[in-house]
């Protein structure tokens, strides 16, 4: 959506959206359908039930919107948002992650705890088995350290096993990492990773969820959150997974969203390698070193990753735009005519070289 199309959300509209968000059987598509049909959440909330039924919405949605639990939940969310480093991002507002906004079923609301600015930075997702082998955990940690040190934000699902190893390794080298939950932020699961999530938030990283704050660990919500992990990222690296692993769902979603899929091979005798081998047979990039990922991105964007130029060279086109005015990554893509994933990769290199910096969701050129 172009920047000029954004309209600030009033307090009444915010409360109405939070109420809609809590309704049963109202997913992303139906949420957006209501806003498009009525023009706002406030008007949708007050519309007659017959108007909702005319849109093909379940009766349970229309009946629940005036329930005390729905109103109280929205009020609680408003109070939650008053606390430091706690945010709500909405799909039609300028601070919504630009890459995630491109997927067909982007969540209309995202609850974010921590540093929301890193959502605009180039991310690579790392996923794998919850019951990973020790070699698999070590491999995940090694790749996460290398990728975080190369300037990528590491995105995963804060599950046990590979996810936790990837998050922790990014923190260990001073990198940034994003955890996408399958529950509400106030009903954390698994509890064993609660301390890790707190450490992420405290160190300038982020934990987020599309679900209401008190949403519990419903089985269907975990595959659903996987589209956010892949949607936020330039690509997904599967470290260790069986053929029945949820990580293969994330990889499939990544491919459908036009993201790169990477897989680390293993022993033919190890069940945890079979999912990765299946992905490689299906066209995933076989990865043995971090260079294989960087090479794939380099080929994808048809540019060398290194963007540094001598003082006598022609200025980098993105830097020229940023010298004129600070811009979001999405605005840079529009102004340059480059695809957004390509812009995000190059911005990582510019940031590593000290030529650009991201502040409050906008990129600035550094003046040496």
N, C-alpha and C positions, 0 to 999 in steps of 0.2 A: 504494500500500500504506500503511495507517495506521501512524503512528509506533510504536505499541505492538507491531506485528507484527515489527519488526526484531529479529534475534538477532545479537549480535556473532559474527564469524567467528574461530575459533581458528587458531593457526599451522598445525596439521595440515590443517584444512579449507582454509585459504588455499593451501597447497602442492598439495592435491588439485585445487582449482579451476584453478590454473595448469597442472597437467598435463592436465586435460580440455580446457583452452583451446587446447592445442597439437595436439590430435588432428586428423587429416585428415578432411574431410567432416563436421565437427561444427560446424554453424552455431549461431546464437542459439536457434533453435527446439529443436534437438536437445539443446543444453546445458541448457536449462530443463526439457526433458522428462526428462532424467536426474535432475536435482535433485528434481523433483516425484515421480518414481517411487521413488527410493531414499531421499529425505529429506535427503541431503547428498552432496557430491562425494566425500568420504572413503569412504562406503558404495558409491557407484557405481564407484569405482576398484577396490575389492576384490570386487565382485560377479562371479559367474561369467559367462563369455562367453555362455552360453545365455540368461541374463537380459537381456543387451543385445540379443541376436538377437530375443528375444520382444517387445522394444519396437520392432522394425523398424529397428534401427540397422545401418549397414554393418559388415561383418566387419572392414574395415580399421581402424575405430575401436576395436573390442574388442581387436584384436591389438596395436595401437600403444601402448596406454596403459601398458604395462610396458617399453617400449623405453628404452634408455639416453638416446637423444636427447631424449625427452619429459621424463624425470627431470632431466637436466642443464639443459634449457631452463627448467624450473620453478625449479631452484636458482639459475640465473643471474638470473631475474626477481626472486626474493626478495632477492638481493644488490643489484640495481638499486634496489629500493624502500628500501634502507637509506640512500641518498644524499639530501641535502637537496633539497626542492622536486620530488620524484619520488613519484608516488602511483598507487594502483590503486583505482578506483571500481567497486563491484559493484552490480548492478541491484537487489538486495534490501537494500541498506544506505542509511542516511539521508542520506549525502553524495552520492548519485547525483543527477545533474541532473533535477529534477522534471519539466520539460517533455519531456525526452527519454524519460523513463520511461513517458510516455503512449503512445508509438508501439507498434505491434503487434510489431515485431521489434527492440526496443531491444537493443543489445549487452550481453551479460551482464557483460563486463569492459571497462574503459576504462583504458588507460595514459595518465597525465597528467604532463607536464613543465611546471613553472611554477606559476602562481597558480590553484589549483583553485577558489577562492572566486568568481571571475568567471563560472563556469559557471552560477551561480544568478542572474546579472544578466540583464536583458532584452537579447536579442541580435537583430540583423538580419543575415541572410546576404547576401553579395554575391558573385555568380559571373558567369563569362563566358568568352570565348574565350582559349585559351592563346596564340594568334597574333593578339592584338588590334591594332587600328589605333592610331596615336598619339592621335587624338581620343577613341577609346574608353578608352584608358588615362587620359587627362586627365579624362574624365567620371567614371570610377571613383574616381579620387583625390579629385575635388571632392565627390562624394556621400559618400565615406567620411569625409572631414574633417568635413563638416557633421553627419553622423549620429553620429560619435564625439563631436563637440563637444556634441551634444544629449543625450548620456548613454547612447547605445546601444553595446554591445559589438559589434564587427564580426567576423562569423564567415565563414570561407571555407576553401578547400582547399589553400592554400599552393602552388598550381600556378603556372606561368609566366603572364604576361599579366595579365588582370583581377584574379585572386586576389592576386597579389603587389602590384599597385598599391593594392588596397584595404587590405591589411595594413599596408603601409608608410605610407600616408596617415594611418591611424588613429594609428600611433606618432608621426607628425610633429606631431600636435596634442596629444600627451600622452594620447591615448585608449587603450582596451584592445581587444585583438583575439585571436581564437581560431583556430588553424590545425588542421584535421582532416586527417590524413594517410591515404593509401591504402597505406602501408607501415608496418613497425614503426618505433618511434622511434629505434632504433639502426641502421636501414638506410634512411636518409633519401633521399627522391626527390621532386623533382629536386635534385641536389646544388647547382645554381646558387642555390637559395633557402636553403641551409643557414645562411648568415650572417644572413639575415632571421629565420629561426626562432630562432637564438641570441639575436638582439636582442630578439625578442618575449619570450622567457623571462626575459631579464635585466631587462626594463623592467616586469615585473609582469603580462605577458600569458601566454598558454597555448598549448601544442602538445599534441595528443592523438591517440591511435589505438586502435582496437579490436583491432588485429592484434598477434600476438606480437612481441616487441622486434626479432627478427631477420628478420621477414617481408620479402621482397623485393617489387619492383614488378611484381606479377602484374596483367595487364590487367583481369581481372574484379573486382579489389578496388577499383578507383577508382569505378565506378558504385555499388558496394555502400556505400562510405563516404559517398556523397551523401545517404543517408537520415539520417545523423547531422548533417550540416550543416544540413539543413532541420529535423530533429527538435529541435535545440537552440534554434531561432530562432522568433521571432514571425512572421517573413515572410522571403521570398527576393526580392532585387532582381537581375534579370538585366540586365546592362549592355550586352553585345554578344555575339551568339551566332549561328552558322549554324543551319540547320534540323537538322543532324546533330550538333550540339554536345552534350556531356555535361551542359551547364548546363540543357538542357531536361529531362533526367532529374531533376535536382534540383528544377526547378519542378514537374514532374508529381508527384514524391513529396511536395513541400510541399502541393500541393492535396489529395492523398489524406490527408495528416495533418491537414487542417483549418487550414493556415497560409495567410497572405495571399501572393499572388504579384504582383510588380511587374515591369514591363518598360519600358525606355527605348527609344523609337522612334528610327529613323535614316533615312537616305536609302533610297529604294526601289531605288537602283542599287547599294547596298553589300551584298554577300553576308552580312556580319557582322550586318546588321540584320534579316535575314529570319526568324531564330529568334525575335527579340523581337516582330516583327510577328505571327508565328503565335500567340505566347502572348497578345497583346492580342486577337486575333480569338477566342481560346478563353476570354476572360474575365479575363485579367490586368489589373491596374490600370495604365493608361498614366501614366508618370511623366516629368515634365519638371523638377520642382523637389523638394526635400526636403519641402516642404509637402504635396505630393500623397501622400507616404507617411504623414505625420503625420495628415492628414485621413482617410485610409483606416483607420488605427488608431483614430482618434477615433470614426468611424462604427461600427466593429466593436465597440468596447466600450460604445458608447452613453453615453459620459461625456465631458465636456470634459477635454482632457489636463491643463490647469492645475488643480492640486489645492490651491493655496495659499488660505488663508481668513483673514479679518481676525480679530483677537484676540477679538472679541465673537461670532464665528460658532460654530456647532456644530462640535466637533472632527471631523476627518476620521475615518471609521470604521476605516480601517486603522491610523491612528496611535493611536486609542483602544485597539485590540487590542495594539499594540506597547508602549504605555505600561504595560499590565498585565503583559506578559512578552515577552522576545525570541522570535521565531518564524521558522521557515524560510518561504520563499515558499509552499511546498506547504501547510504548516500554516495560513498566513494564508488561503489559498484555502478550506480546509476550514472555518475559523472564521467567515469572512465570508460564505460561500456564493457567492462570485464565482468565475468561471472563472479558471484559473491564468494564461492569457495576459493577461487583463484586469488581474489583480493585478500582474503583472510590468511592464506599461506604467505603471501608476499609481505603483509603487515607484520607477521611474526618475524620475518627476516629483518625488516626495517627496525623493529623494536629491539631485536638482539644486537643490531649494529649501532644502537643508540641514536637512530635517525628519527624515530617516531615514538610516541607514548600515548596510551589510552587512559583517559580520565573522564569519569561520569558518562561512559558509553560513547564518547567522541574521541577521535584520533587527532593528535596535534603533531606537527612537524617540530622536531627539536632544532633550535638554532645554535650552531656551534660557535 
